[in-house]
Amino acid sequence: MEAHQIVFGTIETAGLLIGGMINLLLLTFHVKQSNKSTTILLYCLMNGTDLLICILMIPIVISCWAGSKPLFFETVVAREIWLFLWEVSGRTSVFLIGLQSVLRTRALLFPFCRRIKKLVLIIIIISYLIILSSIQSVRFFYHVSSVFSANTNRPTMIMGDLQDAIGRKSIKTVVFLVANSFFGYVAPFLPITFSCLISVHCINKSGKKAKKCRQLTEGTDQNHQTATRTVVLLTVVYILTNALTFVIDLNEMMVSFTKIVNKRVYFIDWLKAQLNFFATIETAGILVGGVANFLLLAFHLKQTKKSTTILLYCFTNVTDLLICVLMIPTVISCWAGSKPLFFETVVAREIWLFLWEVSGRTSVFLIGLQSVLRTRALLFPFSKRLRKVWLAGIMITYAIILCSLQSVRFFYKVYSIFSPRTCRATLMFWWLQEAMGPQGKGTIVFMFMTALFGYVIPFLPITLSCVISIVCIKNSRKRTAAGGLGSHPSTVRRPTGASRPSDNHKAATKTIVILTVVYLLTNSPLFVMELNELMVSISIALKKQVNFINWEKFIEDGNFLYYVFIYVFSYNVCILLNSAVNAFVFLSRTAEKRKFVADTFMMVFRCGKKEIRIAPSGIGSTGPLGTQLSKT
């Protein structure tokens, strides 16, 4: 099995088990309700549709783990039935989410209007299903059948064959393409997004009004907050899981317009799309990460007491700021049409690549070190903090090892080249292996150490640190709530504006979880790729293939664009996003840092706008601050 099949097979299996179980439980819960309101019926339809999607995923997963064999999809009838149900259920699921969003927004904007009747709801859903089934049945009318794709482990419709059968430039083809894209993932996207904004605004506004009228109890306030968070969370999940499908379907609509006006009006050229996509993300990452890390560094440097934690934060901010700065020539090169520009000379390429490799790996190492120190403080709260000398010793030792590994190529005179696909300086690793000797012990040690002292070592400590931190903080919170301070929390008088210990515990837990999730999302691809390099080094030592990603075969099979996508996403975007999002989380989660950011921006905006009015000569006057200004 190929690497991507293992990854997708694992994700699909997990989604199948979790989604199937949860939707079955939700469907059972909603069916048991005595009052079958419109909302309950809508929930039942949603759970039934999502449960059908999970069931339809079973033959795909079985085919994937069986080595991309057709199995269930061997006959034409089975393929057509499966593909019809899959297309209809997937689009219906998104439509029901959109319909639910519209109804929720209507109830918030017009709270005294009547709810939609069940008959009207049934008519809307049946009408949509008729339209959707008609669109998906067009291929049966033109006798165009689907084929089994070994890459996706499922039946796939070759859209070009259907267009040829209908007529490439006919009006029927244009109408079919527009309707197929629109009544899929395009129509519900904007209503769901706008519904989230309207819902959050209405719920917050309602909460503020109730507080002013002193009609809002603590429980009702919590209900408002829970409702707001649920709406936002559902919308974020929808956008994350459907944004790519929305863009692809919207592009198909643009392609259909291309056929009418005989002019290129679509916005995705798949050969160049990935570079523009990554350049946009990298530009946003530079702006957000650069500003956030600069503000954090200024905040930490202003602290009077330079503790070990503050110094560690300063090192992290400097490293992440350097990553943002180093990404600038890559982004400029990308927007300039993949031209070398800054990377034209060998010296510039080598300096950039050396700094990029060292700073990226150092940033992850510092996060890991910070996680270990935080876990140590939670497990042993009365132990002494790590001394600055020990911290400096650890940092210097790691820096020496890292710089030594990155300097090996200079010793063997193997230099990097500019890659137009990635818009950055890249070292062809196999050139260095050939220079060192492909089967030599030095090559094995070098590959092993490079992968280990990169993105492999910090992965497990950071993940375990999150779990340990959450358990320790929750235990501490329980002890506090049980009266560990000598009195019940509700009887303790606190100054106005002071937060409860439980609130601090909640905030600390959420911050740790958010940072760990950010780390896992942005470093999992790097961890997998570097772990694969470890396996390659073991393969050389054992003279047996034990790696799980064979990049040479991946490229030979015509998947070069996917290789570039994975490479750029892992070694460019993920490293930058980790630096940018971490700094943003630190700024947004701490009240003291938020105040510092607000004060800084206010100081910048007010700079140069000081108005000092001086009285005319011979006339006394009062200044804007009430100061008497006399004749000079």
C-alpha positions as CSV (number, residue, x, y, z in Angstrom):
1,M,0.0,0.0,0.0
2,E,1.1,3.5,-0.8
3,A,1.6,6.2,1.9
4,H,-1.4,8.3,0.9
5,Q,-3.7,5.2,0.9
6,I,-2.6,4.3,4.5
7,V,-3.2,7.9,5.7
8,F,-6.6,8.3,4.0
9,G,-7.6,4.7,4.9
10,T,-6.9,5.5,8.6
11,I,-8.8,8.8,8.6
12,E,-11.8,7.2,6.8
13,T,-11.9,4.3,9.1
14,A,-11.8,6.6,12.2
15,G,-14.5,8.8,10.6
16,L,-16.6,5.9,9.8
17,L,-16.6,4.5,13.3
18,I,-17.0,7.8,15.1
19,G,-19.5,9.3,12.7
20,G,-21.6,6.1,12.4
21,M,-21.9,5.7,16.2
22,I,-22.6,9.3,17.0
23,N,-25.2,9.7,14.2
24,L,-26.9,6.5,15.2
25,L,-27.1,7.7,18.9
26,L,-28.4,11.2,17.8
27,L,-31.0,9.6,15.5
28,T,-32.2,7.4,18.3
29,F,-32.4,10.3,20.7
30,H,-34.4,12.5,18.3
31,V,-36.8,9.7,17.2
32,K,-37.6,9.1,20.9
33,Q,-38.7,12.7,21.5
34,S,-42.5,12.9,22.1
35,N,-42.8,16.3,20.5
36,K,-41.9,16.0,16.9
37,S,-41.4,19.6,16.1
38,T,-40.0,21.0,12.8
39,T,-36.5,21.3,14.3
40,I,-36.6,17.7,15.6
41,L,-37.7,16.4,12.1
42,L,-34.8,18.4,10.5
43,Y,-32.3,16.9,13.0
44,C,-33.7,13.4,12.2
45,L,-33.2,13.9,8.5
46,M,-29.7,15.3,9.0
47,N,-28.7,12.3,11.2
48,G,-30.2,9.8,8.8
49,T,-28.3,11.4,5.9
50,D,-25.0,11.5,7.7
51,L,-25.5,7.9,8.9
52,L,-26.0,6.9,5.2
53,I,-22.8,8.7,4.3
54,C,-20.9,6.6,6.9
55,I,-22.5,3.4,5.6
56,L,-21.6,4.2,2.0
57,M,-18.0,4.8,3.1
58,I,-17.6,1.1,4.2
59,P,-16.9,-0.4,0.8
60,I,-14.3,2.4,0.1
61,V,-12.5,1.6,3.3
62,I,-12.6,-2.1,2.6
63,S,-11.3,-1.5,-0.9
64,C,-8.5,0.7,0.4
65,W,-7.2,-1.7,3.0
66,A,-7.5,-4.6,0.4
67,G,-4.9,-2.8,-1.8
68,S,-7.2,-0.8,-4.0
69,K,-9.1,-3.8,-5.3
70,P,-12.7,-3.1,-6.7
71,L,-14.4,-5.8,-4.6
72,F,-17.9,-4.3,-4.1
73,F,-17.5,-2.1,-7.2
74,E,-16.8,-4.8,-9.7
75,T,-20.2,-4.6,-11.4
76,V,-21.6,-1.6,-13.2
77,V,-24.9,-1.8,-11.3
78,A,-23.1,-1.6,-7.9
79,R,-21.0,1.3,-9.0
80,E,-23.9,3.3,-10.4
81,I,-26.1,2.7,-7.3
82,W,-23.3,3.6,-5.0
83,L,-22.3,6.8,-6.9
84,F,-25.9,8.0,-7.1
85,L,-26.5,7.6,-3.4
86,W,-23.1,9.1,-2.5
87,E,-23.7,12.2,-4.6
88,V,-27.2,12.7,-3.4
89,S,-26.5,12.1,0.3
90,G,-23.4,14.3,0.3
91,R,-25.2,17.3,-1.3
92,T,-28.3,16.7,0.8
93,S,-26.3,16.8,4.0
94,V,-24.8,20.2,3.2
95,F,-28.2,21.5,2.1
96,L,-29.8,20.4,5.4
97,I,-27.1,22.3,7.3
98,G,-27.8,25.4,5.2
99,L,-31.5,25.1,5.7
100,Q,-31.0,24.7,9.5
101,S,-28.8,27.8,9.5
102,V,-31.4,29.9,7.6
103,L,-34.2,28.8,10.0
104,R,-32.0,29.6,13.0
105,T,-31.2,33.0,11.7
106,R,-34.9,33.7,10.9
107,A,-35.8,32.7,14.5
108,L,-33.2,35.1,15.9
109,L,-34.1,38.0,13.6
110,F,-37.8,37.6,14.0
111,P,-38.3,35.9,17.4
112,F,-42.1,36.4,17.5
113,C,-42.9,35.0,14.1
114,R,-44.3,31.5,13.7
115,R,-42.1,28.5,13.1
116,I,-42.1,27.0,9.7
117,K,-44.8,24.3,9.3
118,K,-43.8,20.7,8.8
119,L,-45.7,20.6,5.4
120,V,-43.6,23.5,4.1
121,L,-40.4,21.9,5.3
122,I,-41.3,18.6,3.6
123,I,-42.1,20.3,0.4
124,I,-38.8,22.2,0.4
125,I,-36.8,19.0,1.0
126,I,-38.7,16.9,-1.5
127,S,-38.3,19.7,-4.2
128,Y,-34.6,19.8,-3.6
129,L,-34.3,16.0,-3.7
130,I,-36.2,15.9,-7.0
131,I,-33.9,18.5,-8.5
132,L,-30.8,16.7,-7.2
133,S,-31.9,13.3,-8.4
134,S,-32.7,14.7,-11.8
135,I,-29.2,16.2,-12.2
136,Q,-27.5,13.0,-11.0
137,S,-29.7,10.9,-13.4
138,V,-28.5,12.7,-16.5
139,R,-25.7,10.3,-17.1
140,F,-28.2,7.4,-17.2
141,F,-30.1,9.1,-20.0
142,Y,-26.9,9.5,-22.1
143,H,-25.6,5.9,-21.2
144,V,-22.4,7.2,-19.6
145,S,-21.2,4.9,-16.8
146,S,-18.7,5.5,-14.0
147,V,-15.4,3.7,-13.6
148,F,-13.5,2.4,-10.6
149,S,-10.5,4.6,-9.6
150,A,-7.7,2.8,-7.8
151,N,-6.4,6.2,-6.5
152,T,-9.6,7.1,-4.7
153,N,-10.9,3.5,-4.1
154,R,-14.3,4.4,-5.3
155,P,-16.4,4.8,-8.5
156,T,-15.7,8.1,-10.3
157,M,-17.6,9.8,-13.1
158,I,-15.3,11.1,-15.9
159,M,-17.0,14.4,-16.5
160,G,-15.3,14.9,-19.9
161,D,-17.1,11.7,-21.2
162,L,-20.5,13.1,-20.1
163,Q,-19.8,16.4,-21.7
164,D,-18.8,14.7,-24.9
165,A,-22.1,12.8,-24.9
166,I,-24.2,15.9,-24.3
167,G,-22.1,18.2,-26.5
168,R,-19.1,20.1,-25.4
169,K,-20.4,23.6,-26.3
170,S,-24.1,23.1,-26.2
171,I,-26.5,25.0,-23.9
172,K,-27.5,21.7,-22.3
173,T,-23.9,21.1,-21.1
174,V,-23.7,24.6,-19.7
175,V,-27.0,24.3,-17.8
176,F,-26.0,20.9,-16.5
177,L,-22.6,22.1,-15.2
178,V,-24.1,25.2,-13.5
179,A,-26.9,23.2,-11.9
180,N,-24.6,20.4,-10.8
181,S,-22.2,22.8,-9.1
182,F,-24.8,25.2,-7.7
183,F,-27.1,22.5,-6.2
184,G,-24.2,20.9,-4.5
185,Y,-21.7,22.8,-2.3
186,V,-22.0,26.3,-3.7
187,A,-25.5,27.4,-2.7
188,P,-25.3,26.5,1.0
189,F,-21.9,28.0,1.7
190,L,-22.7,31.7,1.9
191,P,-26.0,31.3,3.9
192,I,-24.2,29.2,6.5
193,T,-21.3,31.6,6.8
194,F,-23.5,34.7,7.1
195,S,-25.8,32.8,9.5
196,C,-22.9,32.3,11.9
197,L,-22.2,36.0,12.0
198,I,-25.8,37.0,12.4
199,S,-26.4,34.4,15.1
200,V,-23.4,35.5,17.1
201,H,-24.4,39.1,16.8
202,C,-28.0,38.5,17.8
203,I,-27.1,36.2,20.8
204,N,-24.6,38.7,22.2
205,K,-27.0,41.6,21.7
206,S,-29.7,39.6,23.5
207,G,-27.4,38.8,26.3
208,K,-26.4,42.5,26.8
209,K,-30.0,43.7,26.8
210,A,-31.0,41.1,29.4
211,K,-28.0,42.1,31.6
212,K,-29.0,45.7,31.5
213,C,-32.6,44.9,32.5
214,R,-31.2,42.6,35.3
215,Q,-33.3,39.8,34.0
216,L,-30.4,37.4,33.1
217,T,-29.4,34.8,35.7
218,E,-26.0,33.1,35.7
219,G,-27.5,30.0,34.1
220,T,-29.1,32.0,31.3
221,D,-25.9,33.8,30.6
222,Q,-24.1,30.5,30.4
223,N,-26.8,29.3,27.9
224,H,-26.1,32.3,25.7
225,Q,-22.4,31.7,25.8
226,T,-22.9,28.0,25.0
227,A,-25.2,28.8,22.1
228,T,-22.8,31.2,20.6
229,R,-19.8,28.8,20.9
230,T,-21.9,26.0,19.4
231,V,-22.9,28.1,16.4
232,V,-19.3,29.3,15.8
233,L,-17.9,25.7,16.3
234,L,-20.3,24.2,13.8
235,T,-19.6,26.9,11.2
236,V,-15.9,26.5,11.6
237,V,-16.2,22.7,11.2
238,Y,-18.4,23.2,8.1
239,I,-16.0,25.7,6.5
240,L,-12.9,23.6,7.2
241,T,-14.6,20.5,5.7
242,N,-16.4,22.1,2.8
243,A,-14.2,25.1,1.7
244,L,-12.2,23.1,-0.7
245,T,-15.3,21.5,-2.3
246,F,-16.9,24.9,-2.5
247,V,-13.9,26.3,-4.4
248,I,-13.8,23.3,-6.8
249,D,-17.5,23.4,-7.6
250,L,-17.4,27.2,-8.0
251,N,-14.6,26.7,-10.4
252,E,-16.7,24.3,-12.4
253,M,-19.4,26.9,-12.7
254,M,-16.8,29.3,-14.0
255,V,-15.7,26.7,-16.6
256,S,-19.3,26.4,-17.8
257,F,-19.4,30.2,-18.3
258,T,-16.2,29.8,-20.3
259,K,-18.0,27.7,-22.8
260,I,-20.6,30.5,-23.3
261,V,-18.4,33.5,-23.8
262,N,-15.5,31.5,-25.4
263,K,-13.1,33.2,-23.0
264,R,-11.1,32.0,-20.0
265,V,-13.1,33.1,-16.9
266,Y,-12.4,30.3,-14.5
267,F,-9.9,31.1,-11.7
268,I,-8.2,27.8,-11.0
269,D,-5.4,26.7,-13.3
270,W,-4.5,23.5,-11.5
271,L,-0.8,23.7,-12.6
272,K,-0.4,27.1,-10.9
273,A,-3.1,27.1,-8.3
274,Q,-1.1,25.5,-5.5
275,L,1.7,28.1,-5.7
276,N,-0.8,31.0,-5.6
277,F,-2.7,29.2,-2.8
278,F,0.4,28.7,-0.7
279,A,1.7,32.3,-1.5
280,T,-1.6,33.7,-0.1
281,I,-1.3,31.6,3.1
282,E,2.4,32.5,3.5
283,T,1.7,36.2,3.0
284,A,-0.9,36.2,5.7
285,G,1.4,34.1,7.9
286,I,4.2,36.7,7.5
287,L,2.0,39.6,8.4
288,V,0.2,38.0,11.4
289,G,3.3,36.1,12.6
290,G,5.7,39.0,12.2
291,V,3.5,41.5,14.0
292,A,2.5,39.1,16.8
293,N,6.0,37.8,17.5
294,F,7.4,41.4,17.5
295,L,4.8,42.5,20.0
296,L,5.4,39.4,22.2
297,L,9.1,40.0,22.1
298,A,8.6,43.7,23.1
299,F,6.3,42.6,25.9
300,H,8.7,40.0,27.3
301,L,11.7,42.4,27.1
302,K,9.9,45.0,29.1
303,Q,9.4,42.6,32.0
304,T,11.6,43.7,35.0
305,K,12.1,40.2,36.2
306,K,13.9,38.1,33.6
307,S,13.0,34.6,34.8
308,T,13.8,31.4,33.0
309,T,10.3,31.3,31.5
310,I,10.6,34.9,30.2
311,L,14.0,34.1,28.6
312,L,12.6,31.0,27.0
313,Y,9.7,33.0,25.6
314,C,12.1,35.6,24.3
315,F,14.2,32.9,22.5
316,T,10.9,31.5,21.0
317,N,9.7,34.9,19.8
318,V,13.1,35.7,18.2
319,T,13.2,32.4,16.4
320,D,9.6,32.7,15.1
321,L,10.2,36.3,14.0
322,L,13.3,35.1,12.1
323,I,11.1,32.4,10.4
324,C,8.7,35.1,9.3
325,V,11.5,37.3,7.9
326,L,13.1,34.4,6.1
327,M,9.8,33.6,4.4
328,I,9.7,37.0,2.7
329,P,12.0,36.2,-0.2
330,T,10.1,33.0,-0.9
331,V,6.8,34.8,-1.1
332,I,8.2,37.6,-3.3
333,S,9.7,34.9,-5.6
334,C,6.3,33.1,-5.7
335,W,4.3,36.2,-6.6
336,A,7.0,37.2,-9.2
337,G,6.2,34.0,-11.2
338,S,8.7,31.6,-9.5
339,K,11.7,33.8,-10.4
340,P,14.9,33.3,-8.3
341,L,15.4,37.0,-7.4
342,F,17.0,36.7,-3.9
343,F,18.1,33.1,-4.6
344,E,20.2,33.8,-7.7
345,T,23.6,33.5,-6.0
346,V,25.0,30.3,-4.3
347,V,26.0,32.3,-1.2
348,A,22.5,33.8,-0.8
349,R,20.9,30.3,-1.2
350,E,23.2,28.7,1.3
351,I,22.8,31.4,4.0
352,W,19.0,31.3,3.6
353,L,18.8,27.5,3.7
354,F,21.1,27.2,6.7
355,L,19.1,29.8,8.7
356,W,15.7,28.3,7.6
357,E,16.6,24.8,8.7
358,V,18.2,25.9,12.0
359,S,15.4,28.3,12.9
360,G,12.5,26.0,12.0
361,R,14.0,23.1,14.0
362,T,14.9,25.4,16.9
363,S,11.4,26.8,17.1
364,V,9.9,23.3,17.5
365,F,12.6,22.3,20.0
366,L,11.8,25.4,22.1
367,I,8.1,24.5,22.2
368,G,9.0,21.0,23.3
369,L,11.4,22.3,26.0
370,Q,8.7,24.7,27.2
371,S,6.2,21.8,27.4
372,V,8.6,19.7,29.4
373,L,9.3,22.5,31.9
374,R,5.5,23.3,32.3
375,T,4.8,19.6,32.9
376,R,7.6,19.4,35.5
377,A,6.2,22.4,37.3
378,L,2.7,20.8,37.4
379,L,3.9,17.4,38.6
380,F,6.5,18.9,41.1
381,P,5.1,22.3,42.2
382,F,7.5,22.7,45.1
383,S,10.7,21.9,43.1
384,K,13.1,24.6,42.1
385,R,12.8,26.2,38.7
386,L,15.4,25.4,36.0
387,R,18.4,27.7,36.4
388,K,19.3,30.1,33.6
389,V,22.8,28.5,33.3
390,W,21.2,25.1,32.7
391,L,18.8,26.6,30.1
392,A,21.7,28.3,28.3
393,G,23.7,25.0,28.4
394,I,20.8,23.1,26.9
395,M,20.2,25.7,24.2
396,I,23.9,26.0,23.3
397,T,24.3,22.2,23.1
398,Y,21.3,21.8,20.8
399,A,22.4,24.7,18.6
400,I,25.9,23.2,18.2
401,I,24.5,19.8,17.2
402,L,22.0,21.4,14.8
403,C,24.6,23.7,13.2
404,S,27.0,20.8,12.8
405,L,24.4,18.7,11.0
406,Q,23.4,21.5,8.7
407,S,27.1,22.2,7.9
408,V,27.9,18.7,6.7
409,R,27.0,19.6,3.1
410,F,29.6,22.4,3.1
411,F,32.3,19.8,4.0
412,Y,31.3,17.7,1.0
413,K,30.7,20.7,-1.2
414,V,27.1,19.9,-2.0
415,Y,25.1,23.0,-2.6
416,S,21.4,23.8,-2.8
417,I,19.6,24.9,-5.9
418,F,16.6,27.1,-6.5
419,S,13.3,25.2,-7.1
420,P,10.7,27.0,-9.2
421,R,8.1,24.6,-7.8
422,T,8.7,25.5,-4.2
423,C,10.1,29.0,-4.8
424,R,12.9,28.5,-2.4
425,A,16.4,27.1,-2.0
426,T,16.3,23.3,-1.8
427,L,18.9,20.7,-1.1
428,M,18.8,17.5,-3.2
429,F,19.3,15.1,-0.3
430,W,20.3,12.2,-2.5
431,W,23.2,14.3,-3.9
432,L,24.6,14.5,-0.4
433,Q,24.0,10.8,0.2
434,E,26.0,10.0,-3.0
435,A,28.8,12.3,-1.9
436,M,29.0,10.7,1.5
437,G,28.5,7.1,0.2
438,P,24.9,5.7,-0.1
439,Q,25.7,2.7,2.0
440,G,28.2,4.2,4.4
441,K,27.9,4.4,8.1
442,G,28.4,8.2,8.0
443,T,25.3,8.5,5.8
444,I,23.2,6.4,8.1
445,V,24.2,8.4,11.2
446,F,23.7,11.7,9.4
447,M,20.2,10.8,8.1
448,F,19.2,9.5,11.5
449,M,20.5,12.5,13.4
450,T,19.0,15.0,11.0
451,A,15.6,13.5,11.3
452,L,15.8,12.9,15.0
453,F,17.1,16.4,15.9
454,G,14.4,18.1,13.8
455,Y,10.7,17.4,14.2
456,V,10.7,13.9,15.7
457,I,12.0,14.4,19.2
458,P,9.6,17.2,20.4
459,F,6.4,15.5,19.0
460,L,5.8,12.9,21.8
461,P,6.8,15.2,24.7
462,I,4.5,18.0,23.6
463,T,1.6,15.6,23.1
464,L,2.1,13.9,26.5
465,S,2.6,17.2,28.1
466,C,-0.9,18.3,27.0
467,V,-2.5,15.3,28.5
468,I,-0.6,15.6,31.8
469,S,-1.2,19.3,32.1
470,I,-5.0,18.9,31.6
471,V,-5.2,16.1,34.2
472,C,-3.1,18.1,36.7
473,I,-5.1,21.3,36.2
474,K,-8.4,19.5,36.5
475,N,-7.3,17.8,39.7
476,S,-6.2,21.1,41.1
477,R,-9.5,22.6,40.2
478,K,-11.4,19.8,41.9
479,R,-9.4,20.3,45.1
480,T,-10.1,24.0,45.0
481,A,-13.8,23.5,44.4
482,A,-14.0,20.9,47.2
483,G,-12.8,23.5,49.8
484,G,-9.0,23.1,49.6
485,L,-8.7,26.8,50.5
486,G,-10.5,26.4,53.7
487,S,-13.8,27.8,52.6
488,H,-16.4,27.4,49.9
489,P,-15.5,29.4,46.8
490,S,-18.9,31.2,46.8
491,T,-18.2,32.6,50.3
492,V,-14.8,34.0,49.5
493,R,-14.9,37.8,48.9
494,R,-12.8,38.9,46.0
495,P,-11.9,42.4,44.7
496,T,-14.1,43.8,42.0
497,G,-13.0,42.5,38.6
498,A,-10.9,39.7,40.1
499,S,-11.2,36.3,38.4
500,R,-12.0,33.1,40.2
501,P,-9.3,30.4,40.5
502,S,-11.6,28.0,38.5
503,D,-11.7,30.6,35.7
504,N,-7.9,30.7,35.7
505,H,-7.8,26.9,35.6
506,K,-10.3,26.9,32.7
507,A,-8.3,29.5,30.8
508,A,-5.0,27.6,31.4
509,T,-6.5,24.3,30.2
510,K,-7.9,25.9,27.1
511,T,-4.7,27.6,26.3
512,I,-2.7,24.4,26.6
513,V,-5.2,22.4,24.5
514,I,-5.2,25.1,21.8
515,L,-1.4,25.3,21.6
516,T,-1.1,21.5,21.4
517,V,-3.8,21.3,18.7
518,V,-2.0,24.0,16.7
519,Y,1.3,22.2,17.1
520,L,-0.2,18.8,16.0
521,L,-2.0,20.4,13.0
522,T,1.1,22.2,11.8
523,N,3.7,19.7,12.6
524,S,2.1,16.3,11.9
525,P,3.1,16.3,8.2
526,L,6.7,17.2,9.2
527,F,6.7,14.5,11.9
528,V,5.6,11.9,9.4
529,M,8.1,12.9,6.7
530,E,11.0,13.1,9.1
531,L,10.0,9.8,10.7
532,N,10.1,8.4,7.2
533,E,13.7,9.6,6.9
534,L,14.5,7.7,10.1
535,M,13.0,4.6,8.5
536,V,15.1,5.2,5.4
537,S,18.3,5.3,7.5
538,I,17.2,2.0,9.2
539,S,16.5,0.6,5.7
540,I,20.1,1.3,4.6
541,A,21.5,-0.2,7.8
542,L,19.4,-3.4,7.5
543,K,19.6,-3.5,3.7
544,K,15.9,-3.9,3.6
545,Q,13.1,-1.5,2.8
546,V,11.3,-0.5,6.0
547,N,10.2,3.0,5.1
548,F,6.5,3.7,4.5
549,I,6.7,6.5,1.9
550,N,8.6,5.7,-1.3
551,W,8.9,9.1,-2.9
552,E,10.7,7.8,-6.0
553,K,7.8,5.5,-6.8
554,F,5.4,8.3,-5.9
555,I,7.0,10.6,-8.6
556,E,7.4,7.8,-11.2
557,D,3.7,7.1,-11.0
558,G,3.0,10.7,-12.2
559,N,2.2,12.2,-8.9
560,F,4.9,14.9,-9.0
561,L,2.4,17.7,-8.3
562,Y,1.2,15.9,-5.2
563,Y,4.8,15.5,-4.1
564,V,5.4,19.2,-4.5
565,F,2.1,20.0,-2.7
566,I,3.1,17.8,0.3
567,Y,6.7,19.2,0.3
568,V,5.7,22.9,0.1
569,F,2.9,22.4,2.6
570,S,5.1,20.6,5.1
571,Y,8.4,22.5,4.9
572,N,7.1,26.0,4.0
573,V,3.6,26.5,5.1
574,C,3.5,24.3,8.3
575,I,6.6,25.9,9.8
576,L,5.4,29.4,9.1
577,L,1.9,28.7,10.4
578,N,3.3,27.2,13.6
579,S,5.3,30.4,14.3
580,A,2.4,32.7,13.4
581,V,-0.5,31.0,15.1
582,N,1.4,30.3,18.3
583,A,2.2,34.0,18.8
584,F,-1.4,34.9,18.0
585,V,-2.7,32.5,20.6
586,F,-0.3,33.8,23.2
587,L,-1.4,37.4,22.5
588,S,-5.2,36.6,22.5
589,R,-5.3,34.3,25.6
590,T,-3.7,36.6,28.2
591,A,-5.4,39.7,29.4
592,E,-2.1,41.5,30.3
593,K,-0.8,40.9,26.8
594,R,-4.0,42.0,25.1
595,K,-3.8,45.2,27.1
596,F,-0.2,45.7,26.1
597,V,-1.2,45.2,22.4
598,A,-4.1,47.7,22.7
599,D,-1.9,50.3,24.4
600,T,0.8,49.8,21.8
601,F,-1.6,50.4,18.9
602,M,-3.1,53.4,20.6
603,M,0.4,54.9,21.1
604,V,1.2,54.3,17.4
605,F,-2.0,55.9,16.2
606,R,-1.6,58.9,18.5
607,C,2.0,59.4,17.5
608,G,2.3,62.8,15.7
609,K,-1.2,63.9,16.5
610,K,-0.5,65.9,19.7
611,E,-2.2,69.2,19.4
612,I,-0.4,72.1,21.2
613,R,-2.1,75.4,20.5
614,I,0.3,78.4,21.2
615,A,-1.4,81.8,21.8
616,P,-0.6,84.7,19.4
617,S,2.2,87.1,20.5
618,G,1.1,89.6,23.2
619,I,-2.1,87.7,24.1
620,G,-2.4,85.3,27.0
621,S,-4.5,82.2,26.5
622,T,-5.3,78.9,28.0
623,G,-3.9,75.7,26.4
624,P,-6.0,72.6,25.7
625,L,-5.1,71.1,29.0
626,G,-6.0,74.2,31.0
627,T,-2.4,75.5,31.1
628,Q,-2.0,79.3,30.9
629,L,0.4,80.1,27.9
630,S,1.9,83.5,28.2
631,K,3.7,85.8,25.7
632,T,7.2,84.5,24.9
